[in-house]
Amino acid sequence: VQLVESGGGSVQAGESLGLSCAASKSPSTHNCMSWFRQAPGKEREGVAAIWTEGGSTYYVDSVKGRFAISQDGAKNTVYLQMNNLDAEDTAMYYCAAGREEGGGCNTGLRPQLYRYWGLGTQVTVS
């Protein structure tokens, strides 16, 4: 599975930005898709995840109420809408795809779940 992110850029604090992640294959190979981010000198952090089979979503506490993950199954694409951005959101954002059995993506914010990763898109908030 190839994942291609788009939509990064530079914005001012308080503004919004939307990211997209297009997967090259249908979801038979994965049922969890997520967004991670990594700032210089920091660990990669799970930001949001979505269970593609049921639509359940998962967020890290720091983005709850500001970020929204969604999907378009017909396009094999996952989106991340980011609102009210601040400087702490500055990072490289990565899309990831993986599979969790048993229903849901309860480990969806952990990088160990994911086999497939995109190359990332930079988000800078000043």
C-alpha positions as CSV (number, residue, x, y, z in Angstrom):
1,V,0.0,0.0,0.0
2,Q,1.3,3.4,-0.9
3,L,0.2,6.4,1.0
4,V,0.5,9.9,-0.4
5,E,-0.1,12.9,1.8
6,S,-1.0,16.4,0.6
7,G,-2.2,19.7,2.0
8,G,0.5,20.8,4.3
9,G,1.8,24.3,4.5
10,S,2.4,27.4,6.6
11,V,-0.4,29.2,8.5
12,Q,-0.8,31.7,11.2
13,A,-1.9,30.7,14.7
14,G,-5.7,30.3,14.9
15,E,-6.1,29.4,11.3
16,S,-7.1,26.1,9.7
17,L,-5.5,23.6,7.4
18,G,-6.7,20.3,5.8
19,L,-4.6,17.3,5.0
20,S,-5.4,14.4,2.7
21,C,-4.0,10.9,2.5
22,A,-4.7,8.8,-0.6
23,A,-4.1,5.0,-0.3
24,S,-3.2,3.1,-3.5
25,K,-5.2,0.0,-2.5
26,S,-8.6,-0.7,-1.2
27,P,-9.0,-1.3,2.5
28,S,-8.7,-5.1,2.3
29,T,-5.1,-4.7,3.6
30,H,-5.9,-2.3,6.4
31,N,-8.8,-1.2,8.6
32,C,-7.2,1.6,10.6
33,M,-5.8,4.7,9.1
34,S,-4.2,7.5,11.1
35,W,-2.2,10.6,11.3
36,F,1.0,10.9,13.2
37,R,3.2,13.9,13.7
38,Q,6.8,14.4,14.6
39,A,8.4,17.7,15.6
40,P,12.2,18.1,15.6
41,G,13.7,16.5,18.6
42,K,10.5,14.8,19.7
43,E,8.9,11.4,19.5
44,R,6.5,10.5,16.7
45,E,3.0,11.1,18.2
46,G,-0.3,9.6,17.2
47,V,-2.8,12.4,16.5
48,A,-5.9,10.9,15.1
49,A,-7.1,7.5,13.8
50,I,-10.2,6.1,12.1
51,W,-11.5,2.6,11.9
52,T,-12.3,2.4,8.2
53,E,-14.8,-0.4,8.6
54,G,-17.0,1.2,11.3
55,G,-16.1,4.9,11.3
56,S,-15.0,5.1,15.0
57,T,-12.4,7.9,15.5
58,Y,-9.7,8.3,18.1
59,Y,-7.8,11.5,19.1
60,V,-4.9,12.4,21.3
61,D,-6.1,14.8,24.0
62,S,-4.2,17.8,22.8
63,V,-6.2,18.0,19.5
64,K,-9.7,16.9,20.7
65,G,-12.2,19.5,19.7
66,R,-9.8,21.1,17.1
67,F,-8.9,18.3,14.7
68,A,-11.3,16.0,12.8
69,I,-10.4,12.8,10.9
70,S,-12.7,11.5,8.2
71,Q,-12.7,9.2,5.3
72,D,-14.0,8.8,1.8
73,G,-14.1,5.1,1.1
74,A,-14.8,5.5,-2.5
75,K,-11.6,7.4,-3.0
76,N,-9.5,5.4,-0.4
77,T,-8.7,8.7,1.1
78,V,-8.5,9.9,4.7
79,Y,-8.6,13.5,5.7
80,L,-7.5,15.5,8.7
81,Q,-9.1,18.9,9.3
82,M,-7.1,21.0,11.7
83,N,-8.7,24.1,13.2
84,N,-7.4,26.7,15.6
85,L,-3.9,25.7,15.0
86,D,-1.1,26.8,17.3
87,A,2.7,26.7,17.2
88,E,2.7,23.4,19.2
89,D,1.1,21.8,16.1
90,T,4.1,22.5,14.0
91,A,5.5,19.2,12.8
92,M,5.9,16.8,9.9
93,Y,2.5,14.9,9.6
94,Y,2.5,11.3,8.4
95,C,-0.4,9.2,7.3
96,A,-0.3,5.5,8.3
97,A,-2.4,2.4,7.5
98,G,-2.6,-0.8,9.5
99,R,-4.9,-3.6,10.6
100,E,-6.3,-4.4,14.0
101,E,-8.5,-7.4,14.6
102,G,-11.5,-7.5,16.9
103,G,-13.3,-4.4,15.8
104,G,-12.1,-0.8,16.1
105,C,-8.7,0.7,16.3
106,N,-8.2,0.7,20.0
107,T,-4.4,0.9,19.5
108,G,-4.8,3.3,16.7
109,L,-2.5,6.0,18.1
110,R,0.4,3.6,18.6
111,P,2.9,3.4,15.7
112,Q,3.4,-0.3,16.2
113,L,0.0,-1.0,14.7
114,Y,1.0,0.4,11.3
115,R,2.7,-1.3,8.5
116,Y,2.4,1.3,5.8
117,W,3.5,4.9,6.1
118,G,3.5,8.0,3.8
119,L,6.5,10.2,3.4
120,G,4.9,13.1,5.3
121,T,3.8,16.6,4.8
122,Q,5.1,19.6,6.7
123,V,2.7,21.8,8.8
124,T,4.2,25.0,10.2
125,V,2.2,27.3,12.4
126,S,3.6,30.7,13.4
